[in-house]
Amino acid sequence: MFKSKKTWVLIALLVAADQCVKLYINANLLGAALPIAPPVLFFKPVFNTDYSWFASMLDLSAGKWLHAAVVGFLILIITLFYRFINLRMGSRTAVNSLFAFLFSGALCSLLDKVFWNGSLDFILVNGLFTFDTKDVYISVFIGLVLLFLVLKNKTIAEMGEKRLPRQFLKELLPKKRKAA
């Protein structure tokens, strides 16, 4: 289905790293508070049982399975779009890198919701928020997109063409049948 085995190996390593770090912190470092770059950055583990940053900020109480279903749906869309891009443009390092970080972040988010009943966040930005490795993966994805846009990366420019997203949506939506 997907051409780049390296991409899937990277995804497996990123997800494994996220889960191993959380397992270690949960077993050994809950309750710890350590400075990383004071007075701004600290290691301070906390369970976020609001299931998402959005729900936490807006004080929404949507349930675990609704959040898991939304993330599962997003993973499906991300995967279908990645497949679509690879079929249209061929396997490209830029696309594979973007996909690896976004897919890893989304999969880690799903694992958090299903197996951790929330998220074990552990890096505190003083006075603002606490985040974890999956948030770093998603931030790396965003950073790479911005970097590729600034550098005018040819692959990203081709992906950003107006017709490509429309073609993807056409492929997703059921075809209209002509009346006989």
C-alpha positions as CSV (number, residue, x, y, z in Angstrom):
1,M,0.0,0.0,0.0
2,F,2.7,2.5,0.9
3,K,6.1,2.5,-0.7
4,S,8.4,3.9,2.0
5,K,9.3,1.3,4.6
6,K,11.6,3.9,6.2
7,T,8.6,6.1,6.9
8,W,6.8,3.2,8.7
9,V,10.0,2.4,10.7
10,L,10.3,6.0,11.7
11,I,6.6,6.1,12.8
12,A,7.1,2.9,14.8
13,L,10.2,4.4,16.5
14,L,8.5,7.7,17.3
15,V,5.4,6.0,18.8
16,A,7.6,3.5,20.7
17,A,9.7,6.4,22.1
18,D,6.5,8.3,23.2
19,Q,5.1,5.2,25.0
20,C,8.4,4.2,26.6
21,V,9.0,7.6,28.0
22,K,5.5,7.7,29.4
23,L,5.8,4.2,30.9
24,Y,9.1,5.2,32.6
25,I,7.7,8.5,33.9
26,N,4.6,6.8,35.2
27,A,6.6,4.1,37.0
28,N,9.4,6.3,38.3
29,L,8.8,10.1,38.1
30,L,5.2,11.0,38.9
31,G,5.2,13.9,41.3
32,A,8.7,15.0,40.3
33,A,9.4,18.7,39.5
34,L,12.7,19.4,37.9
35,P,13.9,22.5,36.1
36,I,14.9,22.2,32.5
37,A,15.4,25.9,31.6
38,P,14.1,27.9,34.5
39,P,12.1,30.0,34.9
40,V,10.3,29.0,31.7
41,L,10.7,25.2,31.2
42,F,10.2,22.5,33.7
43,F,9.8,18.7,33.9
44,K,6.5,18.3,35.8
45,P,4.4,15.2,34.9
46,V,0.6,15.6,35.0
47,F,-2.3,13.6,33.6
48,N,-4.5,15.5,31.3
49,T,-7.9,13.8,31.5
50,D,-9.6,16.3,29.3
51,Y,-8.4,14.3,26.3
52,S,-7.4,17.3,24.2
53,W,-5.9,20.7,24.5
54,F,-9.0,22.1,22.9
55,A,-11.3,20.5,25.4
56,S,-9.0,21.5,28.2
57,M,-8.9,25.1,27.2
58,L,-12.7,25.4,26.6
59,D,-13.5,23.3,29.7
60,L,-15.5,20.9,27.5
61,S,-16.5,17.5,28.9
62,A,-16.7,15.4,25.7
63,G,-16.1,11.8,26.6
64,K,-13.2,9.5,26.0
65,W,-14.7,7.5,23.1
66,L,-15.9,10.6,21.3
67,H,-12.3,12.0,21.4
68,A,-10.9,8.6,20.3
69,A,-13.4,8.4,17.4
70,V,-12.5,11.9,16.2
71,V,-8.7,11.0,16.4
72,G,-9.4,7.7,14.6
73,F,-11.3,9.5,11.9
74,L,-8.4,12.0,11.5
75,I,-5.9,9.2,11.3
76,L,-8.0,7.7,8.5
77,I,-8.1,11.0,6.6
78,I,-4.3,11.6,7.1
79,T,-3.6,8.1,5.8
80,L,-5.9,8.4,2.8
81,F,-4.4,11.8,1.9
82,Y,-0.9,10.4,2.2
83,R,-1.8,7.5,-0.1
84,F,-3.5,9.9,-2.5
85,I,-0.4,12.1,-2.6
86,N,1.9,9.1,-3.1
87,L,-0.3,7.9,-6.0
88,R,-0.4,11.3,-7.6
89,M,3.2,12.5,-7.0
90,G,5.1,9.4,-6.2
91,S,7.0,8.8,-2.9
92,R,8.8,12.0,-1.9
93,T,11.1,12.5,1.1
94,A,9.3,15.7,2.1
95,V,5.9,14.1,2.1
96,N,7.1,11.0,3.9
97,S,8.7,13.1,6.6
98,L,5.6,15.3,7.1
99,F,3.4,12.2,7.2
100,A,5.7,10.4,9.7
101,F,5.5,13.2,12.3
102,L,1.8,13.9,11.8
103,F,0.7,10.2,11.8
104,S,2.9,9.5,14.8
105,G,1.4,12.4,16.8
106,A,-2.1,11.3,15.9
107,L,-1.5,7.7,16.7
108,C,0.1,8.6,20.1
109,S,-2.9,10.8,20.8
110,L,-5.2,7.8,20.1
111,L,-3.1,5.5,22.3
112,D,-3.3,8.2,25.1
113,K,-7.0,8.3,25.0
114,V,-7.6,4.6,24.8
115,F,-4.8,3.2,27.1
116,W,-3.8,6.1,29.3
117,N,-7.4,7.5,29.8
118,G,-5.9,10.9,28.9
119,S,-2.4,12.2,28.3
120,L,0.6,12.0,30.5
121,D,2.0,15.4,29.8
122,F,5.4,16.2,31.4
123,I,7.0,19.3,29.9
124,L,5.7,22.5,31.6
125,V,6.0,25.9,30.0
126,N,5.5,28.0,33.1
127,G,2.2,29.7,33.3
128,L,1.0,28.4,29.9
129,F,0.6,24.7,29.3
130,T,2.1,21.2,29.8
131,F,2.9,19.0,26.8
132,D,4.4,15.7,25.8
133,T,6.3,14.0,22.9
134,K,3.2,13.6,20.7
135,D,2.7,17.4,20.9
136,V,6.4,17.8,19.9
137,Y,5.8,15.5,16.9
138,I,2.8,17.6,15.7
139,S,4.8,20.8,16.3
140,V,7.6,19.3,14.2
141,F,5.1,18.6,11.4
142,I,3.9,22.2,11.6
143,G,7.4,23.5,11.7
144,L,8.4,21.4,8.7
145,V,5.4,22.6,6.7
146,L,6.3,26.2,7.4
147,L,10.0,25.6,6.6
148,F,9.1,23.9,3.3
149,L,6.8,26.8,2.5
150,V,9.5,29.4,3.3
151,L,12.1,27.5,1.3
152,K,9.5,27.1,-1.6
153,N,9.9,23.4,-1.6
154,K,8.6,22.1,-5.0
155,T,6.8,19.1,-3.5
156,I,4.9,21.2,-0.9
157,A,4.1,23.8,-3.6
158,E,2.6,21.0,-5.8
159,M,0.6,19.7,-2.8
160,G,-0.7,23.2,-2.1
161,E,-2.1,23.6,-5.6
162,K,-5.8,24.3,-5.4
163,R,-6.8,21.4,-7.7
164,L,-5.0,18.7,-5.6
165,P,-7.2,19.1,-2.4
166,R,-10.3,19.2,-4.7
167,Q,-9.2,16.0,-6.4
168,F,-8.7,14.4,-3.0
169,L,-12.2,15.4,-1.9
170,K,-13.6,14.1,-5.2
171,E,-11.9,10.8,-4.7
172,L,-13.3,10.6,-1.1
173,L,-16.9,11.5,-1.9
174,P,-19.2,9.0,-3.6
175,K,-19.5,9.5,-7.4
176,K,-22.7,11.0,-8.7
177,R,-24.5,8.6,-11.0
178,K,-26.1,10.0,-14.1
179,A,-29.8,9.4,-14.5
180,A,-30.7,7.0,-17.2
